[in-house]
Amino acid sequence: MTVSATRSGIVHLAERTPQLAGAEMVAALVPPPQFADATFETYRADPAYPSQQEAKDLLLAFTGTAGPAKAGFFRRAKQAEVKPGVYLDGGFGVGKTHLLAAVYHALPARRKYFGSFIEYTALVGALGYQNTVELFRGSDLLCIDEFELDDPGDTMVMTRLLGELVSSGTRLAATSNTPPNALGEGRFAAQDFLREIHAMAASFQTVRIDGTDYRHRAVDGHAVVLENPQYDAAIADAAAAGLVSDDVFDNLIGHLARVHPSRYIRLIEGLSLVGLREVAPFTDQSAALRFVAFIDRVYDAQLPIRATGTSLDLVFPEEMLAGGYRKKYLRAISRLVASTLA
């Protein structure tokens, strides 16, 4: 797809047909814009949740950038064996991605990469497994955000890939989500991760991070829904200053089925706002999962969303929320609420 020179106006995502070459996918493996300058110094640990400071201290030791020990835990963490991999386990919005980006920025490395789980698996799909191994072989650090445990095939591919890289000296840092306030689920997430990557479980140190979702600390947890006149005005105002999209929800969802998820980042290229008309609940799980992947890219790009119809935090029906992809849907809900409030 040729990038449009238009800097303002309205486009329809359902009419965009983006292409993305392997080299471009690799070049995009850096922290998203909101974490481009993330550091350990800018991470504000919540004193109500000591595990946040403990995780920060351990990661300082992992990157070798720790200063003088100030607390007993840190002294113990510094003396402990530093494994080649670290896994951050916690709920939504507790700062895991910020810490992961801080690891990326702090670790002095010639070759380092930062991407979401879906970006790495998409790269394998685009380049082939062996070519991907050769691409990353010899790299110093691989950061994997949102490690997914609900797709056995993708998990096996990533486990195999990471195993080959660790054996050649690559260090790993990963995050994954557990639902907030879900009794019992959070404490088992690390065990789930280690079980899925059993062949290299000994290479990872798991770190639990507790806390409340920072995106929801000052809101009621519902996405903003606009009436049609409000929506039209919001789209028109935004289009006067930048490039915005305006799509009927069903049209966009249908189009996402024709675009590989690795290309969703290019689908929203150049936008300053995403508009969705006539939002409706999902009835098809495959469509819902594609939308989750799309929202991940929208959220990473820090794009506001304006919408009419069903509130976006209610698009995943109860039967989907009760199923095996619960974590993905809850993460998307968290991000949808934040994006409609932006």
Salt bridges, closest charged atoms under 4 A:
GLU24 OE2 - ARG266 NH2 2.86
ASP89 OD2 - ARG208 NH1 3.34
GLU134 OE2 - ARG137 NH2 3.07
GLU146 OE1 - ARG331 NH1 3.55
GLU146 OE2 - ARG335 NH2 2.76
GLU148 OE2 - ARG331 NH1 3.20
ASP150 OD1 - LYS328 NZ 3.64
GLU164 OE1 - ARG137 NH2 3.74
GLU185 OE2 - ARG326 NE 3.36
ASP192 OD1 - ARG195 NH1 3.14
GLU196 OE2 - ARG195 NH2 3.92
ASP210 OD1 - ARG208 NE 3.04
ASP213 OD1 - ARG215 NE 3.64
ASP232 OD1 - ARG277 NH2 2.96
ASP246 OD1 - ARG277 NE 2.94
GLU269 OE1 - ARG266 NE 3.35
ASP296 OD2 - ARG331 NH2 2.71
ASP296 OD1 - ARG335 NH1 2.86
ASP300 OD2 - ARG297 NH2 2.81
ASP313 OD2 - HIS222 ND1 2.96
